Amino acid sequence: MISTAPILETSFPDLTRHGRGKVRDIYEVGDALLIVATDRISAFDYVLASGIPDKGKVLTQLSAFWFERMGDLVPHHVIATDVAKFPASLQPHAETLRGRSMLCRRTRPVPIECVARGYLSGSGWKEYQQTGMVCGVRLPAGLRESDRLPEPIFTPATKAESGHDVNISEDEAARLIGRDLTSRLKALTLDIFRRGCEHAESKGIIIADTKFEFGLVGAGNPATDVVLIDEVLTPDSSRFWPRDQYTPGGAVPSFDKQYVRDYLEEIRWNKQPPVPSLPETVVQRTRDKYIEAFRRLSGRELACGIRWSASSPKCSTRAFITTTRGGNSRRCSSRARSNARRAIWATRRTSSACTATPSLARSPNTASDGRRNPPGPQPTLALRPSDCLTGRPGLHRISSRPG
């Protein structure tokens, strides 16, 4: 059972909000931007009322992993991910920010999304059935759904303010942003995609397709001033398939929101407001998939961001306590772990991004792993809309990963 309420929205009154996306809240910090990944989740173009605990941390920490690995191919916008290195003005919000935020340089975002496809799926499969092409790229005849393409292809899309992004051809992209910049973004997109795929396949994951975003700095020279921004090769921006379950000729299970989509189809939601909430089992399975993808790709445990001091000689006095394996750090003694669980519970109650108290419910005395829960009521998985600072999480039509 999950013992952490998701963060659906942040609000820092002393900071100027720069923008709000489907998942991320963005604030101005001098010449830089603070990008905070919440636990919001979307499906069928709507942000849902329920969140997935720790999802924002997976997106942030997995992106940081990939930014590091791609640094020799293209500069990125990340200045720091360690909250201790953030400006003093952000330190009062350290517990909320830790593990889910990045301090980034400002860029001028290029107004197209750069999609790379290595397999035939989603909107690409639908277009291929009708025309034999995907975004103007002619493909061999006789391909099946989920077939691997002879070579990865570049299929740009326009960034939609609402609803789905619109797939366009490379020529259409060139008319929007210029031929030189389009050529540069195509080369970078395919280079990053190939490197990511090679690493992922060594970890048992197929990256079927993904999208990247780029920004410009300085004079905007396509050869020297392109910067990789936003997120990189996450379950939100990519289609991840387990390699051992890959069978072409139909849809393939994925490491992302499949449980969410399946549930919404099962209850026959009409994909119009009001947006339904998700049951605990769907939230838990979705969270498990996100964390599994993070572990397999990065080889790391998710840092959930609660720093604490313990008197136990077996514990580091500044250890990160994770919630990805029963909520405990394996380096700690059982007594220290018990204290840590209480510290996490107390800190999260006081450092929530919402001013109102989350919905509380009586919980069993034991957790799913057999350990005893901290005493007192536990937070349920989702915050009520009325709990959040703005009065509700907000209903936004959004765009998502490649179709």
N, C-alpha and C positions, 0 to 999 in steps of 0.2 A: 504493500500500500504506500502511496506517495504521501509524504508528510509536509510537503511544501506547496503553498499556494502560488499559482503562476503570477507573474507580473504582466498585467495587460496594458498598463500605461505608466509612464513616468511623468513627474511634474516637479521641477526644481524652480521655485519662485525667483531665486536670485540669478537665474540664467535666462538668456533670451532664446526662445525656441526658433530654430531655423526652418524646420519642416517636420513632417510626420509621414512616414510611408506605411506600407501594409504591416511591417514588422518593426521598423526602426524609428526611434524618436531622435531628432538631431538638434543640437544646441550650439550656439555660437560661444566660442571661448577665445577671445582676442582674434588673432589671425587664423586660428584653427577651428575645427569643428569637432564636437563630441558626438559620436554615433553610438547610441544605446540600443542593443537588440532586445526587444521585449519577448514575451512568450506567446504573443498573438499567433494565431494560425488561421489560414484562409482555405476556402474550398469553393469551387464553382463561382469564383469572382467576388466572394464576400468574406470579410473578416468575421469569424465566428465568435459567439459570446464566451465560449470556453477557451482556455489557453492550455498549453502543454508545458508543465513545469520544466525548467532548465533548457528549453528549446533555444532561447536566445543565447545561452552560454555555449551550446553546441555550435550554433552558427558563427559566433564570434571567435571561438577558439579554433574551430576547424579552418575558418578563413585565415586566421593568423598563421596557422601551420602552412597553408598553401602560399600565402604571401611570401613567407620565408623561402620556400622551395622554388618560387618563380622569380626571385629577385634579380637573377643574372639575365633573365629574358627581357624584363621590363621593370622600370621603377614602380613602386606602389605608393599609396597615399598615407600609409600608417606611420604615425610618429611614435606612438607608445600604446601598449596594451596593459602595462603594469600600472595600476592605480597609484602606487607609491611614487611614480614618476610624473603623474599628472600635476597641473598647476595647483597652487594652494587653494584657489577658489573652488576646486572640485573635491577637496578632501572631506568636507562635511557630508558628502554623498558617497563616500568610499564603499560602504557595505553594499549599497544598491548597485554601484557601478562595477564592482569587482567581478571579473570573469565574463562580463557581458558587454563591455564597452571598449571603444577604440578612440584615441585622440588622433585626428587625421588632418593633413594639410588640405587646404581648399584647392579645388580645381574647377575648371569649366567643363561640366559633363557633356560628352558627345551625345547628341540626341538620337542615337540608335542603340539597340541592344545587339551584341555580337554573339550569335548563336552558332555553336559547333555541333554537328550531328555525326555520330559514328554508326548509328543503327537507325532503322526505319520504324518510327513509332510516333504516337500522338498525332498532331496536325500534319506532320510530314507524311505519315502513312495515309491519311485521308486524302491529301493532295495528290500523292503518287497514284492512288487508285483512280483518280479522276483524270489526271493529265500525264502520268508517267514522269513527272518532274517534282522537285521540291524547291520552291523559291527560285524558279528559273533554271535550276540545275537539272539537266537530263540524266536520268538513272537507267541502268540496264532493265530490260523487260523481265517479268516473271519473278520479281522479288516478293517475299512474303512479309507479313507484319513481324517486326522485331528482327528481321535479317540484318546481318552486319553489312555495311556498305563497303564497296571496293576500297574507297579512301574516305576519310572524314571530309565533310563539306561545310562551307561557310554559308549560313542562311540568316542574314540580318533581319531585324524587325524594328518597327517604329515603337517608341515609348508612348503608350496610351495613357491619358489622364484618367480614364475610367474604362472598365471592361478589359477585354483581351488586347494584347499587343497585336499589331498587324504585320504579318510576314511580308517582306519585300524582297526584290531581287538585288543582286550586287550592283546592277546598273542604276536602280532606283536609289540605293544608298549613296552612290557616287554623285547623283544629282542633288542629294540633300546636303552632303558634307564635303564633297570634292573627291576626285579620283585618287589623288595621292594619299589622302587620309584613309580612304576606304581600303586601299591596297595594304597600307601599313597595319590597319586593324585586322584585316583578314589574316595576314601573316602571323601576327601576334596571337590571334584567337586560336588558330590551328596549332601553333607551336605549344601554347600553354595546354591546350586540350590533349595533344599527343603525350606530353610529359605527364599530365595528370592521369591519363588512362593507363600508361605503363606502370606507374606506381600503384594505382588502384587494383589493377589486375593481379599484381603480385600479392595483394592482400585479399583476393577472392571477391572483388567487386568490379562490375562492369559499369563504366560511365557511358550510358547510351547517348545522352546529349546534355548540353549545358549552355548557360548564357554568361557572358562577361559584360562588364561596363567599363568604359574608359573615360578619362578626363584629360584636359589639356592644361598646361601651365606655360608661363612665359609667353613667347610669341606664337605659340601653337604650331611650331614646326613639326610636321608628321614624323620626321626622322629622329627628333631629339626631345620633344616636349609631350609625349604621350605617357599617361600614368594609369596604372590599373587601380580601379576603385571599387567601392561597394563590397560585395562578397565574392568568394571564389570557391567553386566546386563544393557546394554544400547540398544537403538534401532539399533545400528550398529552391535552389537555382539549377539543380541537375536532376537527371533521372538515373538513380543508382539501382542496379540489379545484382542480386547474388549470383556469382558465376556458376555455382553448383546447381542453381535452379533455372538456368537459362536454357530455353527451348524455343527456337524460332518457329513462326507459324501462328502466333497468337500473342496475347498480352503476357508480360512477365511480371511476377511480384516485384515490388520495389521497396527501397529503404526510405520511405518518406510518409506521405499522408494517405497511403492506400487504405488503412483501417478507417480513417475519417471519411474518405469518399465512399467506401463500401457501406458504412453505417448510414450516411445521408441518403444513399440510393435505396437502402433497405427500408428506411422509414418513409420513402417516397416524398421527400421534401421537394417542393415545387421550385426551389432555387430562387425564391423571392422572400423579402422580409415578411414576418419576423424570422430571424436566424435561430435555429435550434441549438441547444446546449448538447454537449457530448457526455455520454455515460462514462463512469470511472474506468471500465475495462478498455474502452477505445482510447481514452487519454493515456492509460498505462502502456498499452501496446505501442502506441505512436511514440511515446517518450522512449520506450525501450529500443525501438528501431533507430531513432535519431542517435541515441547514445552508442548503440552497437556500431553504426556507421562511423562515428567519431573515433571510437576505440580502434577499429580495424584499420582505418586510414592513417591515423596519426600515431598509433602505438602508445598512446598516452591515456591516462585517466582524466576524466573531466574535473577541472578545478572549479569547485562551486563557490569559492570565494570567502569563506568565513575564517578569518585569522583569529587565533586564540592563544592563550598561554596556559600551559599545564604544568603541574608540579611533578608529574610522572617522569622518571628518568628515561623511559623508553620513548618519550614523545619529544619531537622538536618543539621548542617553545613558540615557533612561528609556523606551525604546520598548516597546510591546507587540509580541511576536512571535506571529503567528497560524499555525495549522496548516491553515487553510481553503483555502489556495492553495499547495500544495507545501510548506507548513511555513515559509514565509518572508515577511518584510515587504518589500513592493515598494520601500520607501524606502531599503533598505540595499544596499550594494555586494555583489557576489558573495562576496568574501572574508569580509565581516562576516556575511553570511547563513550561510556555512559555519560560522563560529564560533558563531553563534546556534543553529544546529541542534545543535551539540555541547553548548551550554549547556542547551538544552531537554532533551536526552537525559540529561545528568548530573543536572539538577535533578529531573526526574520520577522518576528511579531512587531519589533520596534522599527525595523528598517524597510518595511513594505513601502512600495511606491504609492500606495493609496492611503488617504488619511483616515478612511473609515475602516473598522475592523472587518476582516473577511467573514463570510458565513461560517459559523462554527457548528460542528456536529459531534455527538458522542462517538467515540471510536473504541474498538476492542482494546484489551489490555496488552495484547501482543501484536507485533508487526508480522508481515508476511514471512520474514526470515527467522521468526521464533524469538526474537529479542523483545524485551518489554519496551513499550512506548513511554515517552516522558509523561508524567501525570498531567491530568487536565484535558480539556477539549482540544481536538486537533482540527486544523483548517481543512475544509473540503477542497476539492480540486479546482473549482472555478469560483471566481469572484462574481457576485451579483453586479449587474450593470450599475445599480445605484451606489455600489461601494466605491466607485472610482472617482477620482478628483473632479473630472469634468461632468459627473453625473451619470455617465455610461461609457463603455469602452469606445463607442462610435461605430457606425455602420458605414463602411467604405467599399465601393467597388474598386477592385485592384487588379493588377496584372501579376502573373506568377512566372514560374520557370518556362522553358520552351514548351509550346503546345504539342 
